[in-house]
Amino acid sequence: MNKKRIPISLLAMVFAFGIQAQHPAELPNDLQSGPVELPVPSYKLWYNQPAHTWTEALPLGNGRLGAMVYGTPGIEQIQLNEETIWAGRPNNNVNPSAREYLPKVRELVFAGKYYEAQTLADEKVMPNTNSGMPYQTFGDLRISFPGHNWYTNYYRELSLDSARAIVRYTVDNVVYQREVITSFADQVVMVRLTASKPGHITFNAQLTSPHDGTVVSTQGNRISLSGITSSHEGLKGKVEFQGELTATYDGGEMTCEDGVLSVKGATEAILYVAIATNFNNYLDISGDANQRANEYLNNATTRPFKQALREHVRDYQRFYKRMTFSLGPDRYASLPTDQRLVGFKKNNDLGLIATYFEFGRYLLICSSHPDSQEPANLQGIWNDKLLPPWDSKYTCNINLEMNYWPAEVTHLTDLNLPLFHLIEDVSESGRNTAREMYGADGWVLHHNTDIWRITGPVDHATSGLWPSGGAWLCRHLWEHYLYTGDKEFLASYYPILKGAATFFDETMVKDPNRGWLVVCPSNSPENVHVGSTPKATTAAGCTLDNELVFDLWHAVISASQILNTDKELATRLTKRLQEMAPMQIGRWGQLQEWMYDWDDPLDLHRHVSHLYALFPSNQISPYRTPKLFDAARTSLIHRGDASTGWSMGWKVCLWARLLDGDRAGKLIGDQLSLVRNEKKRGGTYPNLFDAHPPFQIDGNFGCTAGIAEMLMQSYDGFIYILPALPAQWKEGSVQGLMARGGFEIGMDWKEGKITRVIVRSSLGGNCRLRSVTPLEGEHLKAASGKNPNPLYDVPPLTKEPLVSPRAKLNPVTPVNTYLYDLETEPGKTYVLIKKIETLPTSI
């Protein structure tokens, strides 16, 4: 197994904070004992026909294994993944000539020769080995059922309550059912086959794979499929993988011959698939795939399916049940999910929004379990190709980070563990890259990495020559501290924060034209500017870089004070912040994307990188920085709404931060537009996967985070209750949202007004609340002065924004609200209700 470094403090946090605070619902009685008849799920995806394409199949996962269930009666196809099946082998992709040529690229940038700088970087700086390895499918479990091509009464379901897929249909007056789980408890895929009459389960099953050179063998009652991952871009594949298939059955008979497992005349059968690799960590692939796969299978087949299902559901629900969300009665639950997508806008289908939100949480639980070796990649854990789009790697200029936006706020903090381990790894491999490419201390990550933790630039300079991936990932470490207040965690990861900060301290240079400290060369991901002909992306002093370094250095300064260490470094970084460029408002009132006023008001580029300061950061606020707030809004308006799926998910978050619930709701409607085979339209596939297109999972996660931001925000020195509620969301309830400072928030509302707020405090301390609706409750009082809770400190901007004399700014007038303080004690719950305001008596 992978010997990951899990800090003791973080494990303590998982058990103390993540689980004790979850308030899980008790399992229903019929899951505790007796028949496995699960209750009707609160949220589910369901269909009245089998999947015809991969983006109609139903996703299951346990963090390590992924499965896509098609549900075809005659021949079932379950496409399979394992998290460590990647092409290639341990490697480093740094170009040894990069250090020599980077100063020359920088000179060309400062001379305004951006295209020439980009061309030189492509020739001399970008990798001459590879640009990262692709994540690859294992293959498929295929099960053929003779005579099942003619069927009626078809039904297919994914239960979000139990992480279980169900397929049901009728053939010759016999009702057949398939239940599929990727067991969290047993780490195998299980398929339970039953029929309404005894002795009717007959099938042939086999494992298949698109990999070259796979070997299928039969030993006793088991089928094995073994292989080695692909070579890619000149790097030989060395990840060995093995799948094992067997079955248990009641009645009838079973044979295994020539790679086919056959069951005839059974009353019930349960198929088990185990998959494992030789991967230990990004430097070590000396494991035994055969031994691991057989251990999984041996353990899983020793106990009854009913017990296995109960433990699977229990393991899953300890994450899923931490939250509940409803927008009122689900009026269209009787419609298949794909039909709900078609009629979403016409029907104002609020139940589908709630389902989509829960589906996002479901996907994160299934693709990033605390025990996972790898975090959720560009497709989570689901991929049916040997060469998927963008290699299904970890794209670090937005996409990997977006995958984890819902983790803290939707009560899934411990699902960050695989991401934190990746950050540990790239801080190690990135130390070599910083030294070899830049001659600098600290560590660097460019815009992409993979299972081998490459940290050099990849692909082309237009997108790859961007050195700020490490800074963005460090934001997740700091956010985790702000949510949990875990000083042991902060101390454990402080060296990583410090290393990233040191890299920028040593590599940033003064722009000779403006005199500002800038990152160069870089780009504003992946957008071209008008600074040169032909156009280029390469530039200096891009707004996103400035914003990321601002956050990173402030985190290090604050952490050094909290941990009482590195006072000299904190003093130095405080001074260096004064040397950086301020945010700028351009000629048409926009927040500038680049150091120069190059923004095109007709630019509809999918990336809105310069708006990072609005979300996910907290540098822009309607109360603290109204000019920048207006400029960010102007920029977002001009970028338009319709875009790729993940971009629309980000825009939901941004409009929520702009306190415009109706516009955020409109973007959700754009996101929930059905996409089937369209090539250039973002939206949602029939199985609710995000359509870039093609599929990218970050849109699912981004929109889930955006819905949470519409319901509650805690970035601006207070917790804002219902800050961006659309007019159509007249009533609803949410329990289990997490705010910074260890506060768990629940709330109910009717006619758009809060009726009740529940605050659970895990850490104690002051809870400052902002609400449009007046509240009352014990210990609640009007707020005054600065919030004394240190986890709500907001770093002030180092400099006032520069505003173009041509810019016309709009007034920012937030709605009238009430601001309260609630002094809390650790472990206590506080209930607040809508205050009944009485009119003064007439005289």
N, C-alpha and C positions, 0 to 999 in steps of 0.2 A: 504494500500500500504506500501511498505518497506520504512521506514523513514531513508534514507541514509544521511550521513553527507557529503554534497557537499560544499567544501570551496567556499566562495564568489569569491575569486581570481580565482579559477579554472573555475567557471561559466563565469566570465568575460573573461577569456582566450578563452573559447569555442566560445563565440560570437564575441570577438574582433579579435582574431588571426585565429581561425579555420574557420570562415565563411567569414569575410571580405576579407581574403586572397585567397579565393577559386576560384574567377573568374568563376562562374558557367555559363554554356551555357544557353541561354534562352530556355524555353520550346517551342517546335514547336506550330504553331498556332492551329493545330487540337487537341492539349492537353489543350489549353487555353479556347476553346469554341467549340461547335458543336459536331459532331459525334466522338466517341472514336476510331479513326483509327490511331494507332500509326505508326510512320515511320519505315521503315525496319531497324532493329537494326544493329548497327555497329558490335557488337559481340554477338554471341549467340551459344548455344549448340542445335543441332537438330538431329532428328532420324527418320527413316522411319518404326519403329515398336514400340509397347508398351514396357514398362519395364517388364522384367520377374523376376528380382530380385531387392532387395532394392538398390543395388549399380548401378542399371541402372535408378532408379527413379530420378526425377528432384527436387533439393532442393530449397525451398523458406523459407524466414524468415524475421522477423522484430525485432530481438533482444530478444523479449519475447516469440513469437510463432515460431515454426518451422513446415514445412510441406514437405512431400516427395510425389510427384505426379507420379503415375505409368502410367496413360493414357490408360488403357485398355478400349476399346469401350464398351464391354458388361457389365463389372462391374468395375467401377472406384474405385481405392483404393488410398486414400490420408492419409498417416500415419502422425500422429500429435504429437507435443511436446509442452510443456510449460516449461519455464526455471527453475521453482522452484519445479517441481515434482521430488523429491528425496526420497529415502527410509529413514527410521529412524526419528529422532527428535533431538532437541538440546542435545549435549553431549560433554564430554571431554574424550579423550582416553589415557591419561598419566598413565603409570604403576607406582604406588606409591613406588615400590621397586627400581626403576631405579636409583635414586640418591645414594642409598647405594652401588649399584653394578657397577656403571660407573667407579669409581676409580680402581676397580679390573680389569675391562675390559681394562682400559688404561695401567695398569701394565703389563698385558699379551701382549699387543701390543708392548710395549717398550722392552719386553723380547724376541720378535720375535716369540711369540706363537700366530700367527694371527688366525688360525683356532679355537684354544681353546678360544680366546677372542670372536670370532664370535659366537661360541656355547653358551658361558656364556651370551652374550647379547641376544641371542634368548630366553634363558630360563628366564632371570631376568630383562631385560631392555625393550624388545619389549612389545606392549600392551597386556593386558590380557582381554580386553573388545572387541574392534572391530578395524578394520583397515580402517575405512571410509565407507561411504554409497554410493550406486550406484545411478546415474542419471537414470530416468526411463521414458519410453514412456507413453503418455496418452492413445493412442489407434489409432483408424482409423475412418475416414469418408468413408463409402462405399455407392456407388450409382449404382444401377442396371438399365440398359436400355434394356427393352424387345426388342428382335429382332436385336440387334446390334452386334451379334457375327459374322455376315457375312458382312464384310466391305471392301472397297477399298480406294485407294488414301490416305493412312495414313500419317500423319505428326505430329511430336511432337517437341516442342521448349521451351527452356528457354532463354528469352531475358535478357541479362545482362544490357541493357540500361534502361529497365523499371521494372526489378524484377517481371516478369510475366511469367507464364507457359501457353502454348497454346497447345491444342490437337485438331486435325481436321481430319475428315475422311468422307467417303460417304457410305450411306446405301440407296438402292432403289432410286438412283438419288437425294437424299437429302443430302446436305453437313451440317454436324453437327460440332459445335465448342464449346470447353470448354476453358474458361479463368480462371486462378486461381491466386490469390494474397494473401499474408499474409500482410494485410494493415498496413503500418506504421502509417497512420493517424488515423485509426479506431480501430486498435488492435484486429481485427478478421480475420479469414480466409474467403474469398469470392470466390465463384465458380459461374461464369456466364455461362449459357447454352443457346445457340442460334442454329437456323437451317435456312437453305436457303428458307424454305417454312413455312408459318404460321401454327400453331396448331400441330407441330410435336414433341414437347418436352414432353416426358412421362418418368417418372422414379420413383424409390423408394429409399429413403435415410435413413441411420441409423448410429448411433454412436456405436462402439464396443471397447472393451478394454480387454487386457489380465490380468488385475489385478483381484485378487480374491475379491468376495463380492461386485462388483459394482452394482449399482441400476439404472435401466433405467425407466423413468417415462414420461408420456405424459400429458401436460397441455395446453389446447387450441391448438394453432398452433405451439407449441414448444415441442421438445424432449430434455430431460435432462439425462445426465449420470453422476453419482457422485460416488466417491470412496475414499479410503484411501491408501496411498502408503504402500509398503511392509515392513515387519520386516526383518532385516538383521543382521546376526552375533549376535543374542541375543538382538538387540535393536528394540523395537516395532515401527512400522511406524505410524506417526501421522500427516503427511501432507494430508489435505483434499483437493480434487480437484473436480471441476465440469465443465462439458461441456454442452453447450446449442446449439441446432440446430433449425433453422427456415429457411423460404424461403419467398421471394416475387415473384410474377409471373404476366405475362401479358396474359390474355386469359386462357381458360381451367378451371380446378378446382384443389383444394388442400385439402387433408385430413391428419390428424395425429392420428394414432391409434396404440396401442400396441408397441410403440417405433419406429414406421416407419412413415416417412414423405413421402407422395405420391403426385405427380403432374401428371395430365393427360391432354393432348391436349393443352398445353400452347405454345405460340409463343416465349416466353423468360422466364427464371426463374433464380433467383439468390439465392444461398444457402449461409447461414451465420453460421459460427461456432465460438463461444466464449468459452474460457477456462480460468479458474482462480483457485487460491488456497488460503489457509488460511495463507500462509507464509508472514510474515512482515520483519523479518531479522533473522540472525542465532541464536538469542536468543528468538525470539518471533514468535509464530505461532497461534496468537489469531485472525487472520483476518476472514472475512466472504466470503468464496468462492462463495456461492450462490449469494450474493448481487453483488459481483464484476462481475461475469460472466453475470448476467442479465443487469447490467449497460452497459457493453461493447456492448451487443447485442441490447439493446434499442437505444443506441446512433447510432450504425452503420446502423440500418434499417430505420432511419428517413430521409435519403437523397438518391438521385438517384445514381445508380452505376457509371454513367459517372463522376459525381462529385467526388465520392469516389476514382475512379481510377486516376483522375487528381491529387488529393491531395496526394495519395500514391506515384505516380511517382515523384511529386515535392519534397516530403520529401526524397525519396531515392536518387534522382539525385543531391540534394544539397551536398551529399557526393561523389557520383560516378563521377560526371562531373568535379570534381576538377582536374582530370588527364586525359590525352589521351596518347596512346602509339600505335605506328604502326611500323612494319618492312617491309613496302611496301605493294603492292597489295596482297590481300588474294586470292591466286591462287587456293585454294582447298575448297573454301566456298561451292561449290556444293556437296561436299561429306558429308555424315552423320558423326557426331563427332566420333563415335566408329570406323568407317572406317578410319578416319584421324589418329587415334591413331595407327591402324595397319600399315598404310603406312607412318608414320611420318618420319622415318629415310631415307627411300628410296626416298621420295618426297622432303626432306628438307623443310618441311611444316612450314615456319616461321610464317604464319598466326595463326597456332595453338599455337605457343609460346605466341604471343600477346594475344590470347584468354585466355590462361591458366593464364597469368599474371592478366588480368582483372577479371577472375573468382576468383582468390585469394582475390582481393579487394572486389568483390561482397560478398564472403563468410564472410569476416570480418564485412562488413556493416550489413549483415543479422543476424549475431550471436552476435554482440557486439554494439548495439545502445547506444548512451549516456544515454538514459532513462532505459536501461536494469538494472535489479537488479544483474544479474550474468554475469561474463565474459565468453568468449568462453571456453568451456571445451574440453576434449580430442576429442570429436566429434563435436565441435562447439555448435550446438543446436539440432543436428539431431541424433536420436537414436531410434531404433525400438524394443528394448529389455527391460525386467525388470532387467536383470543382464548382462549389456554390458561388452565387454572386458575392463579389468582394471577399471571396474566400471564407465568408462567415467568421472573420477574425474579430478582434477587439479594436474597433475604430474609436480613437481617444479624443477626437476633436468635437465630439458631442454624443456619439451613439452609445458607447459603453457607459458613460456617465448617466445618460438618460435611462438606461436599463434600471438603474438603482435609485432614481428619484422617488419612487413610491416607498422605498424600504423603511425609512424612518417614520414618515408621516402616517403610513397605513399600518403601523404596529408590526412591522416585520424586520426590526432592527438586526436580529441575529442572522438574517439572510445576507447581510453584508459580508459575512466572514470570508466567502470565497473571493470577493472583490478585494478585501483587505490583504489576503494572501497574495493575490496578483500584484498589488502595490508593493508589498515586501519584495517580491521577486524582481520586479522591474527596477526597484531602487538598488538592487544588487547588480543586475546586468547593466543598468543604466549608468552605473559608476564607471565602468569600463568605457562605455560610449562617450561619456562626458570627457574623459581623459584623452581618448584616442582621437575624437573628432574635434574637440574644442580646446584641449589642453587645460581643462578646468577641473576643480574639485566638485564634490557633490554628485548629483546624478541627473540624467535627462531621459525623457521619453518623448519621441516624436508622435506622429498622428496615428500610429498603428502598432499593435503587437499581436502575438499569437501564443500558442501553448509553450513555445520555446523562449518566450520573453525577449524577443528581439527588441531593441530600443533605438536602432538607427532609423533614418528616414526610409520610407518605402515608396514604390511606384515612381512617381515623377515629382519634380520640384513644385509643380503647381499646387499639389495638395500635401506632399510628403515632407517638404522642408519647413516644418512648423514644430518648434522645440518645446511647446508648452503643455504637452499632454500630462507630464508629471505634476505640473502646477494644478491642473484641473482635477486630477485624481486626489491630490492632497486636500482639496476642498471637502471631499467625502469624509476624510479622517477628522477634520475640524468640525464638520456638521455633526458627526457622531458624538463628539464630546459635548457639543452644545445641547444635543437632545438628551444625553444620559448623565452628564456631569461626572463621568468616570475618569478621575485623575490618574488612576493606574493605567488605564488604556492610553491616556494622553502621554504619560511618561514613556510607555512602551513604544509608541509610534512617533514621539518627538524627534528622534534622530532622522527619521525619514522626511519629516517636514523640514528640518534644518538642512538636510542634504539637498533637497530641491531648491530651497531658498538660496543656499550657497552657490549653486550653479548659476542662477540668474545674477547674483551679486557679482560674480566673476566674469560673466560673459556679456552683460548689457554694456552698451557703449553710448557715448554722447553723439547725438545727431549733429553734424556740423552746421546744418542750416537753421535749426530751431534751438539747439543747445539742450535738448531734453535727453534724459536717459532712456534708451529704447532697446527693444529686442530686435536684432537684425543679423541675418536675414530671417524673414518669417512671411506669413500671409494671414489674411483674414479668411478662415476656412470656407470654402474652396472657391472664393468669389474673385473674379477679375476686377481690376480697377482701370481707370482711364488715364493713369499717369504715364503711359508710354504707348507707342505704336510700333509693332503689334502689341495688343493688350497682354498683360501678365497678371499673375496673382502676387508675385514676390514683392515685398515692400519692407518698410521699417516702421516701428512705432504703431502697429495696428492696435485698435482700441481694445480688442479682446485680450491681447497680450498684456496691455497695461492693467486691465481689470483683474486678470488672473494673478499677476505679480502683486498687485495691491492686496488682494485677499490672502495670498500665500505669506507675504511678509508680515501682514497684520496678525495672521494666525501664529506665526513664529514669535513675534513680539509679545503677544498675549500669553502664549504658552510658556515662554521663558519667565514671565512674571508669576504665572500660576505655579510653576515648578521650581521657581527660584534658581534659575540657571542662565548662563550665557547673557549676562547683562551687557557686556561689551558688544556682542552681536546685535542685541536688540537696539542699542543706541545707534549703532552703525546703520541698521536697516531703517530706523526712524528718519535718519538724515537722508538716506538714499531715496526714500519715498518723496521727499521734498524736491528731488531732482527730476522726477518723472513727469511725463506729460499729463496735463489735466484732461478730463473729458471735455469734448468740444461740441458745440451746437452749430451746424452748418447753415448755409445760405438760405435753404428753404425750411428751416426750423427743425431739421432732423438731427438725431444723435449721430455724429460722424462715425463712419466705420473705419476710416483710415486717419492718419495724421494730417492729411491734406483733405480739403473739401471736395472730394471726388465723387460723392454719392450721387447716383442717378435716381431721380424720383420715379422713374419707370422700371427700376430694377425689381424683378420678382424672384430673385434667387432664393432657393430653398433654405439656405443657411441664414440665420439672423444673429450671427455670432456676437456682434457688438452689443446686443441686448442682453448678454449674459449678466450685466450689472443689474438688470431688472429681475431676471430669474435665470438661473437658480441662485444667484448672489443676492445681496441685500444692500447694494450701494445706492440704488435709486428708490425713492419713496415719495408719495404725494405730500407727506408732511415735512420731511427733512430737505428734499431736493426738488421742489416743484418745477423748476425750469427743465431739469433733466427728465423728470417724469413726463412733461409735455413733449419733449423732444423724442423720447423713446416711443411715445404713443404715435407721433407723426411718422416716425420710421416704420412702425409696424403697420399703420394704415396703408402706406405706400407699397409695402411688400405684398399686400393682398392676402386673401384667405386661402384659396385653393392652392394646394401644393402637393408634395410627396406626403405620404402618411405620417412619417415621423415629424416632419416640419409642422404639420397641422397640430400634432400632439403638443409640440413646444409652444405653438401659438395659443393653445388653450391655456397653458400655464401663464403666458405673458399677459393675455387679456384678463385673466384672473387677478394678476398683480396690478393691472391697470384699473381694477375695481369695476370692470364692465362685464357683469354676469351675462347680459344678453348677447354680447359679441362672443364671449367664451362659449356660450351655449350654441351659437350659430356655427362656431368652428367644430364643436362636437358633432353637429348635424352633418357638416362636410366630411368629417372623419368617418361617420357611420353611413357612408354611401357605398352601396354594393359594387364591388369590383369582381369580375370573373376573369375574362381573358384580355381586358384592356391593357395596353402596354405603357401608357403614359399618364394614367390618372390615379392619383393617390386616393385611398379610401380604406375599405375593409372587405376582406374576402368572406365567402359564405361561412367559414368556420371561425369568424371574428379575428383572424390574424390580420395584422396591419399590412396594407399594400403600399409599398414604397412608390410604385411596384418595381421589382418583385417583392416578396415577403421580407420584411425586417421587423423584428419584435419590438424595437425601441418605440415605435409609434403607439403600441399598446401600453407600454409603461409610461410614456410621456402623457398620454391622455388620462390615464389613471391618476397620475400625480396632479394633473391640471384640475380634475374634478375635486380632489382633496383640497387644492388651493382655493377653489370656489367656495368651499364649505368652511375653511378655517385657514388662517395664516398666522405665523408666529415669528416673522423675520424682522420686525420693525420696532422692537422694544416692547411689544405687547402681543397678546393673542387676540386676533380679530375674528369675531364670531360672524359667520355668514357674510363675508366681505364682498362676494361677487355672486349673489344668488340670482339666477335668471327669473324673470317674471313668471315663466311657465312652471317653475318648480314651487308651486304654491304651498305644498305641504311635504313633510318628510321627517326622517329621523336618521341619525347616525350615532353610533357608539364606537368608541375605541380609537378615534383619531389621536395621534400623538403630537404634542407641541414641544418646542424646545424647553429645556428646564425640567424634563421628566413629568410633564403634565399630560394626563389622559383626558380627553374631552369627549363628552357625549352631548347631544342636543336634539330637541324636537322643535318643529315650527309648523305653524298654520297660517294661511293667508300671507305667507312671506314674512311672518313675524315670529321671533323666538318665543316659545312658551316655557321651555325648561333648558337649563344648562347643568351638566354634571361634570365636576372637576375632580379627578383623582390625582393626588400628588404623591409621587414616589420619592422625591428628594426633599420636599418641603420648600420654604422660601416664598417670596412674593410672587403672586400670579396676577399680572396686570391684564385686564380684559377690556376690549373695545367692542361696543355693540350699538347697532342702530336702535335696538329695542331697549328701553330702560329695564334694569334688573333689580331684584332685591334678594337678600338672603343673609344668613348669619355670617358675621365677620366681613361682609362686603362694605366698602366705603369708597368715596370719591377719590380718584387718584390725584396725587400731587407730586411735583418734582420728578427727578430722574428715577426710573425703575431701579430699586436697589438690588434686584436679582442679577448677579454678575453674568449669568448665562444669557442675559438679554442685552448685554453691552453691544452697541453698534458703533464700529469705528467711523469717525467722521472723515469725510473726504479731505485729502491732504491739501487740495487747491480748489478754489471756486472754478466752475466750468467757464471756458472761453466761449463767448457767444458772438457769432458773426453779426456785423452791423446790418446785414441784409435780412437777418432772420426776423420773422414775426411770430412771437410766442403767444400761445393761448393761455388764458387763466386756468388755474387748477383749483377747483372748488370741491373738495370732498364733501359728501353728505354729512349732515350733523350727526354726531354719535355721542355716546356716553362712555367715559373712561373710568374704570374701577380698579381698585387694588383689593386683593384677597390674600391675606397672610395665611399660609398653609403649613401643616405639619406633615412629616413623612408618613405615608401609609394611610392618610385620611381622605375621605370623600366629602365633597361639598356640593349641595344642591341649591341652585339659583333658579328663580322663576321670574316670569314677566311681571314687572311692577304695574299695579293698577293705579293709574293716575286719575285723581279726582279733580274736578273743576272747583274753583272757589265758590262758596255760597254767595248768592246774590243778596244784596242789601236793599 
